[in-house]
Amino acid sequence: MNITDVKIRKLFEDGPMKAIASVTFDDQLAVHDIKVIYARDKYFIVMPSRKNADGTFRDIVHPINGAFRSELETAVIQAYDGALALAQTEAISDGQADDDSAGK
């Protein structure tokens, strides 16, 4: 199964959750609500889950083996890094545009 697309749907500045992503596999299957988390000085992903009646959570979908989990995590975190860089670039550009218009 190949990862054919990763989209970062939302970025967060505060708290350990940094982004929500959607991943497409083989251009045929999409998995939404994969979370990018930063904790214990590293990034990792958390798969979509639902809350059980006893208050625990259970993954709705998850990788079966460590190798694919690593591949998926790498792809999502790389997409997050790209989306974060783009957002920072846009924020800088917006700030410069505001500065340019204020000086005129």
Stockholm file with secondary structure:
# STOCKHOLM 1.0

chainA/1-104         MNITDVKIRKLFEDGPMKAIASVTFDDQLAVHDIKVIYARDKYFIVMPSRKNADGTFRDIVHPINGAFRSELETAVIQAYDGALALAQTEAISDGQADDDSAGK
#=GR chainA/1-104 SS CCEEEEEEEEECSSSSEEEEEEEEETTTEEEEEEEEEEETTEEEEECCEEECTTSCEEESSCCSSHHHHHHHHHHHHHHHHHHHHHHHHHHHHHHHHHHHHHTC
#=GC SS_cons         CCEEEEEEEEECSSSSEEEEEEEEETTTEEEEEEEEEEETTEEEEECCEEECTTSCEEESSCCSSHHHHHHHHHHHHHHHHHHHHHHHHHHHHHHHHHHHHHTC
//
